[in-house]
Amino acid sequence: MLFTNDFEVIITGVFAYPLDESWLGRTIDQDFLQDVKKLYEKYKINPAGEGGEFETFVINCPLFSKRLEITDKKITGKKNSWSMEIEIA
């Protein structure tokens, strides 16, 4: 889902409890925002990730001539510190 500004952004790293590997690759959309809001209410995780809770990568936006496609990914981490290294085309 793209918001009105036409940015498509995914999660490429998580670094706070209770975030785990399952968050990697998620698109920031309305479902993501609702989930992060619940985490803020319960654990005080910054919903914008400004406390270092998560990292993002822009897949598509109006400045790009085409959408970036993920061709490969490598996931590493443990407990509540995970990252997804991606290759794009």
DAURKA-V859343 format. One record per residue. RES is the residue in one letter. PSI is psi in whole degrees, -180 to 180 (none if undefined). OMEGA is omega in whole degrees, -180 to 180 (* if undefined). D_LAST is the distance of its C-alpha to the last C-alpha in Angstrom with 2 decimals. Layout:
# DAURKA-V859343
res->(RES/RES)
psi->(PSI/PSI)
omega->(OMEGA/OMEGA)
d_last->(D_LAST/D_LAST)
This chain:
# DAURKA-V859343
res->(M/L/F/T/N/D/F/E/V/I/I/T/G/V/F/A/Y/P/L/D/E/S/W/L/G/R/T/I/D/Q/D/F/L/Q/D/V/K/K/L/Y/E/K/Y/K/I/N/P/A/G/E/G/G/E/F/E/T/F/V/I/N/C/P/L/F/S/K/R/L/E/I/T/D/K/K/I/T/G/K/K/N/S/W/S/M/E/I/E/I/A)
psi->(132/141/178/-21/1/33/137/118/137/161/127/-5/144/141/38/146/137/20/143/-172/-29/-17/-19/135/-7/141/140/106/-170/-39/-43/-46/-39/-42/-43/-35/-42/-40/-36/-46/-37/-41/-2/29/131/120/-15/-2/14/-9/11/12/-35/158/153/166/132/121/-33/144/167/-21/-18/145/-23/161/137/136/132/121/-23/157/150/123/130/155/-174/159/-109/30/101/146/153/110/128/152/139/158/none)
omega->(176/175/-175/178/175/173/173/-172/179/177/180/177/175/-171/-180/174/6/179/-179/-176/-177/179/-177/179/179/175/175/-180/-178/179/178/-178/177/179/180/177/178/178/177/-178/-176/-172/-179/174/-180/-177/176/-179/-175/176/-179/-177/178/177/-176/176/-180/179/-177/175/-178/180/-178/176/176/178/176/179/177/-179/179/177/177/-179/177/175/176/179/-177/177/-176/173/-180/176/-175/168/-176/175/*)
d_last->(20.51/20.03/22.95/24.70/22.66/19.46/17.53/15.55/15.80/15.63/17.83/16.51/20.01/23.61/26.68/29.81/32.18/31.84/28.02/26.58/23.59/23.67/22.43/19.01/16.22/18.80/18.14/20.67/22.84/26.59/26.87/25.20/27.57/30.55/29.77/29.39/32.58/34.42/33.28/34.51/37.83/38.33/36.76/36.32/32.56/31.30/29.42/27.17/26.41/28.27/30.23/27.24/27.20/23.45/20.24/17.49/13.92/13.15/10.46/12.06/15.07/17.11/16.06/12.43/12.25/9.87/8.94/5.90/5.29/6.54/6.52/9.54/12.15/15.47/18.35/21.41/24.59/27.99/30.32/28.98/26.48/23.02/19.52/16.10/13.80/10.15/7.07/3.78/0.00)
